[in-house]
Every structure is written in C-alpha cells, then in structure tokens.
Amino acid sequence: MGNNGHKLKKRGVKLSFYFLSLIIVAAAAIGGTYAWIGRSVTLPSTEEIIQGTNSSTLDAAAADRIGAVYQTLLNNYVEGVDEEALIEGALSGMVEAVGDPYSQYLNTEASDNLDETISASFEGIGAEIMSLNQQIVIVSPIKGSPAEKAGLLPNDIILSADGQALQGMTASEAVALIRGEKGSEVVLEIVRGDQTFKVNIIRDTIPIETVTFELDEEYPEIGIVHVSSFSTPTYDDIVSAVTDLRTQGATSFVFDFRQNPGGLLDQALKISNMFLDDGDVIMQTQEKDAEPNKIVASESEFGDFKITEPTVLLVDEGSASASEIVAGALQESSEIPLVGTTTFGKGTVQTVYPLTESSELKLTVAKWLTPNGNWIHEKGIAVDYEVDLPEYATLTIIDSTATYEEGTVSEEVKNVEAMLNAIGYAVEADGYYDEDTVEQVVSFQAANELETTGIVTGDTALAIVEKLREVLTENDTQYDKAVEILIGNE
C-alpha cells in the first residue's frame, strides 16, 4: 500500500486462518464451560435453561396457547405440515422476539456454521453479516476475500442471493444461502444508499492473514501492522510482527484496524494489554441486573509483551466488536489517537448455550463498556481525528456482465464516468454515455492493452475497477494523517 509517497515495503507473515460469517464476541467453548472474559462459567443444565429460575418457568396458560397453535396447524392447515419445522420455527421466533440481532437459535446447520467461526476454515464470499430491522446488512468484508474484491462495503444491504429474497431472515438463514463451495457463483442484489445493483461473486476458501506488516519506505522508522480480525493466533502474530519491525528499525507504529469486524474476546484483551500498564482499565462488562465489572491490564493474566513506542490506530465504520474493545482501551486508557471515521458500534457480548446435541442458543448476556464507562452500542467510537477517504472510495463496483455503450443513460453510467474521472480520464459524470465518454474509454483501453471498442463491459470493466483500487491505495488520506501525527507535522 503506497500513500501519496508513503510507499510501503511489503514484509509479512503468510498464514491462512478461518474467520467469521457471523461474528461472536465471546471465546470458544470447551466441554461444558465457556471461557468468557477471563473466567470459566459453568453452564446450567438443559433443563435449567429451559425452565429458568426466579419464577421464569413457562406457566400452564402460556404452554396451552403454544400447544393450541401447534395442534391447530397440524390438524387444519390446508397443506402438509412438517412437525419439526414448526418446532424449529417456534424456537427461532421466540429468540427473534427479543429484538436483538446478535441473539439466535441455532439448529444443526447453523450450529455447525458457528463452530466453523471459532475452529475451522470455511468456503464462501468472506463477509460478516447481521440481521438488522428485517434486513441482512454487511458489517465488514474480510480483507482479501471475494466480497472485498467485489467491492462490497460496510452497511451494504443484501436484498437477495441468487434471486431469493433475504428480507426477514436471520443471519444464519442468510449465511446458508450466501455461502457455498469454492468455485461456485452467487449473485447478490445490493442496496447502497439510493443505488440498487447486482454483484456476481465466485466463492472461495477464505484465507485470512489476521496480521500483516511492513515498513513505510519514505519513513522507515514507521512500522505498519494491519490486523484484519481477531483469531486464536492474532496476539502471537502481533508480537512477531512488532518484534520483526523493531529489528528493521521501526521506532513508531501505525496499527490498522479498518474493516476489522472483530473476533475472539480473549485476543482483544491480550492485545489491549500490550499498550497498557498493570491496573489500567481495558473494558467494563455489565450483566443483567448487575453493576459494571472492570477488567484491568495484567501482565500475569494477559502477557508481558509491551508496545511503548508512539502509536496511532486507524479505524472506520467497518471496525466492529472486538476491534472496538481495543480501540476504546487504547483511546481512553493509553491516550493513543484514533484516526479515520466513527466505528461500527457493537457493544454487546454473546455466549453460546448448548440445548440439545443438534441445537444451541447464542445469546447476548452482557453489555461491554469502554474504560470510562461509555456504552458504544449503535453509536460507535468517535475518532480523535476525523478523516474521510476520497469520495470515489464509495463508488459502486461496475457490473462486468453488463454493457455500457454510447447512448446509454443511467445511474450506472454515471458511476462508470466517476470512476474514469478518479483514475485520470476527464469526462463529465452526468450519466449520459456520449462521444466524450467513448473517447475516454478508448484512451483507457489503449493504455491498458485492451480492445479499443469504447464500450465498458467484461475485461474493460474489471480493469477500471482494478485501477481505481490502485488509486485508492495511493491516496489513503487516513494513513497519511497517521504519518503526519507520528512525524510531528500535526
């Protein structure tokens, strides 16, 4: 990544990791307990979960109502009814009634998907999604994934997958349609602002390098550490990256958490601890009907590796969950400046309760608060230096299966013209594919050894998008601001 002269010397740890199609901000389950916020919590039995405590047992009247609906459907519905489907639907509906997009009833298939998020690789498009207001919304595409390469962005709404509407589905149900075998294709219909468009994505095995690193070539004293997610090895990989960069001469660091949708809580705690002194508050948690509980930095509990050099953290609207925990800790307990845009805003913690051999309940069990006690849920963390990327960073990817040619008038043409402008081909972005547009397309095609047809489709569309990516990389205004801060030009 080069940034207005701040060229980066690519050095990195090449590792492939799993990541999440559904994010969980809780640690992995082991046996009958869940490691959660640094302690083991013994789960109640299935009977205790179902019956509850403190007068929460399902009363006879409620049971009769549920039973009456169930029996009436079986006896009188005009078509055949799958009894198991009715039960599954009732359980899912009960959890959905809470109104929390992060709490879900997981059947066998969904439970298997969840297990993959914490223990294995998966094949799909590589994006974290959530169900919000009856819509499936992208939280963040995973770095290097088909979703990122296709141009999907945080807050994009997925209307349909291969023509099947996703509105009203749970995230697990949507994932089942979007994911698939490597090499297979899925067509997603996307809403971004006032635009609606389709994207063809070839699924792949998702190779996630949770940590990559490099030196800035212009300022080789600055080491850059990109953290794309929080998986089991992330802490150790950051230790290796920083150690390597120090030996190369790095005396300050830019940590890049942009588009990092989060991951494992234990990693967030250990990574935060790198920047704090013992006793500094990392975060607070607040369970039902309880006072907030402070979790503090501790070398004995979270590791003794420390980063004391001047540091800047980059975040954006795709920084969510566990990455926000670290951002809050660094901003409030270590006064490390945050640069970019306000983060996503996920301030809850989930854990998973096993119900039967084939089902689990993923449930929001606590709020998490920043060290100063701020709950950032649905608000995000405001940065210290608000810096937007150039406007062309949010342009819609060109549909390479469509054809744009002279005489066409549409919003999609306006998008193509805006991309041409961004990569140095001057044309009025008015949505009318006129002679000037044809001329600039021909110039682009000639410069890139493409057939000079003046038509945007296929390879020409893909080449324009790729050139735009290069321009974005070279004009990373957020990274430039981080460099200014570190070299004292603020």
Secondary structure, DSSP 8 states (H G I E B T S, - for coil): --BTTB-EEEE-----B---SS---S--EETTEEEETTEEEE---HHHHHH-STT-S--HHHHHHHHHHHHHHHHH-SS---HHHHHHHHHHHHHHTT--TT-EEE-HHHHHHHHHHHHS--EE--EEEEEETTEEEEEEE-TTSHHHHTT--TT-EEEEETTEE-TT--HHHHHHHH---TT-EEEEEEEETTEEEEEEEE-EE--B-SEEEEEESSSTTEEEEEE--B-TTHHHHHHHHHHHHHHTT--EEEEE-TT---B-HHHHHHHHHTTS-TT-EEEEEEETT---EEEE--HHHH-S----S-EEEEE-TT--THHHHHHHHHHHHS---EEES------EEEEEEEEETTEEEEEEEEEEE-TT----TTT----SEE----GGGG-----TTS-B-TT-BSHHHHHHHHHHHHTT-----SSB--HHHHHHHHHHHHHTT----S-B-HHHHHHHHHHHHHHHHHT-HHHHHHHHHHHT--
